[in-house]
Amino acid sequence: MYPTKNKSTKPKPIIQPIADMGILIRFDTEDACQAFSRVILDSGFKWILDTVPAYKAVAIYHNPTVISIEKSSFELKSLLKNLEIQTQTQNLKTVEVPCCYELGADLDTVAKLKCLTTKEVIRLHSETEYCVYAIGFSPGFPYMGYLPKKLEGVPRLSTPRLKVPAGSVGLTGIQTGIYPEQKPGGWHLIGQTPNLLVDILTQYFAFDIGDKVRFSPISKGTFKKLVGTKLK
C-alpha cells in the first residue's frame, strides 16, 4: 500500500470506461498514478476536460460530443504504451500544519483504542510525513497517508458527528485528514489547526495532490493567535 520510490517502470494500467464521459486508469503504485497525472496534463490532448487523481487511480473526463470513449481510450493506450514513467516522487510543495492536539475531542479514545498514551499518539502522528493522495468529500479536504503502523486501524465513529469544527484533524484506517469547514463527519478527531485551508472567493486551497504534509504541535495560546491565518 506504500508508494514505490525512485524506480523507472513501464506502467501496467487497467483502463476502464466511466459511462461515456470518462476513463478510469488504475496503476500499481500511487507514485505512478501521480506521475502519469502530471504527464497527461502536458499531453496536448485538447479533448480532456478534467483529470482527477486519487491514490492509485486517475479519472480522465472528456466531452463525448468532441471525442468518443473508444477514441479517447485508444489515444491514452498509445500514450501509455510509449511512456516510461519516472516514479521518483516529485512533490509540489511541503506544508507544515500547526496542530493543537489539546483540542482533539477523541484523542483519549484513540489512545485507548491503540493501547498508547496521548503523548505517544501525538508523537507518532506529528513525526510522520504524509502525502496528499486525494482531495474530496468537501472542497479542499486532503486525504493523506499513511499513518504509522501503531496508529493504523482506528474505525470510523459508530455515529457520525453532525458538526465537526473547521480545521479538525482526524484519522481512520490508514489515513489522516483535515476538515476545511464545519461539516458532518465520522473520523476520530485528534487535534485542530487554526489555519484557513480554503477560501472559495479567492480560490485559495492550501493543498494540492502530491504535497507532503507534516503536523507541528502547538499550544492553545498559539492556536488562538493563528486563528484564520493562511498556511505558508
N, C-alpha and C positions, 0 to 999 in steps of 0.2 A: 504493500500500500504506500510505501515511501518513495519519493522521487528518485529517479536514477540520474546521477550527476556525471558530467564530464565524459559522456560517451557519444560517439558518432554512429548513428544507426540509420538503416533504411526503415522508414515507418511501415508497419504492417497493420493498417487500419481496417476497421469494419465500417462499411458505408451503408447507412440506412436512410430511406426517404422519410420526411416528416410531411405527411399529406402531399400536397402538390406545391408547397411553398418553401420547402427547405430540405436540407440533408444533414443528418447527424453522422459525424465521423468519430469513432471510438479508437483510442490509442492504448498502448500498453503502459505508458507512464504519463504522469502529469507534465513532466518537462517537455515531452514530445508534443503533447497537446498544446501547450503554451507557445512552443517554438513554431508549430505549424500555424497557429493563430496569427502570429506576427508576420509570417511569410505570406499568408493568404491576403492580408491587408495591403501588401505591396505587389500582389499578383497582376494587377491591371484588369481583373475581371469586373467590368462595369455593371454586370448584372447582379452583383452582390448588394443586398440592401442592409444586411446586418450580420455580424459574426459574434457569437456568444459562447466563449469557452467556459467550461466548468469541470474541474478535476481532470478526468481522462477523456473527456468528450468535448467536441465543439460543434455547435449548431450553426449552419450557414443558410441564411434566408435569402430568397430571390423573388422577383416579380414574375409569376407564371405567364403573364401576357408578353413578357420580353424573351423568356427562355423556358424551355420545358424541363421537367425534372430529369428526363433521360439525358438531355444535352448537358445540363449543369453537372450531372454525375460523371459523364464522360470526361468533361474538362478537368474536374477535380481528380479523377483517377489518373489522367495523363500527368497532371502536376505532381501527384504523389509518386508516380512510377519513376519520375526522373529527379526526384528530390531527395537529397540526403540531409537530414535534419541534424544540426549540432545541438545536442540536448544539454549542453552546458547551460546552467541557469543564468539567464540574463534578466535581472530584475529592474523594474522601472525606478524604484527608489526604496530606501529603508525608512520606515516610520516608527518613531518611538512614541508610545501611547502612555501618558500618565494614568495610573490606575489607583484609586483609593479602595483597597481591599476591605477596609473597615466598613464600607457601605455595601458589602456583598451580603444580601439577605440570606443566601443559602451557603455561605462559607463554612459555617459549623456543620451543616448537614453533609456537605461534600467531604469534609474532613472525616466525619464518622463513617460515611459510606466506603471510603478508601483506607480506613484504619490509619489515618495520618493526623498530625496536629495541624491547626490552622496555619501556623508558621511554615510548615512543610509544604502545604498546598500553595501558599503564596510564593515560596521559593521556587518550587517546581514550575509553576505557571509563568513566573516572571523571568526565569533564567532560560526559557526556551525561545528560540527564534521561530516564528511561524511564517507561512506563505499564504497569501490570499489566493485561494483556488477558485472561488466563485463569488459573485455578488448577486444578491436576490432577496426574496421574501418581502423586503421593503427597500425603497431606494437607498443604495449605499451600504446595505448590510453585508459585511465581509464574512464569508465562511473561510475559516483559517485552520490549517493543520500543520503538523499533527501534534496532539497532546503527548507529553511524556508518558511512558507506559504506566507509571504509578497513578496517573490521573485518568487513564482511559476507562471507559465502561460506565460512566455515570449516566443513568437513564434520564429520560425526559420526566418532568413533573407529571404525576398522575392526573392532576387537574391544572391546566394552564392558567397563568395569571391573566386577568383581564387588562391590567395596566402595568407594563414594565417600564420603568423610568428611562428616559433618553440617556444614552451613554452607558447603560448597564452592560457589564462584561459577563457573558455566560459560557457554559460549556455543556456538552453532552456527547456521548460516544467517544469519538476520536477528534472532535472538533472544538474550537472555541470561536466566539464571535462577539460582536458589539451591536447593540440596538441603537441606531442613529436617532430614532424618535420614539416617543411613547407609543407602545403597541402591545397587543396581547402577545404572550409568549410562554413557551413551556420549557425553556432551558433553565438549569440551575444557575443562579446568579452569584458570582464570587467577588464582584467588585464593580466600580463605576468610574468612568472617565469624565472629567468636567468639560472636555473639549467638544466643540461643534464639529460634527462629522459630515453633515450635509446641509447645503443651503440651495434650495431649488431655484430661487430667484436669481442668484448669481452663478448658478451651475457649478457650485463648489462641491466636490466629492473628495473626501480625504484619501480614499483608497482606489487603487486600480488592480486588476488581476495581475498577479506576478509580483506584487510588492512583498517585501519582507517586513515583518512587524515584530516589535519587542515591547513588552509591558514594563513600565517603570513604577514601582510602588511609591505612593505619595501619602501624606497625612491629610486629615480632614481640613486642616488650616490651609494647606496648599491647594486642595480641591476648591475651596471657596474663592481663592484668588484667581483661579484659572477658568472658572465657570464661563462658558460662552466663547472662549477663545478658540481659534482655529489651530489644528495640528500643524507643526512645522515640517 
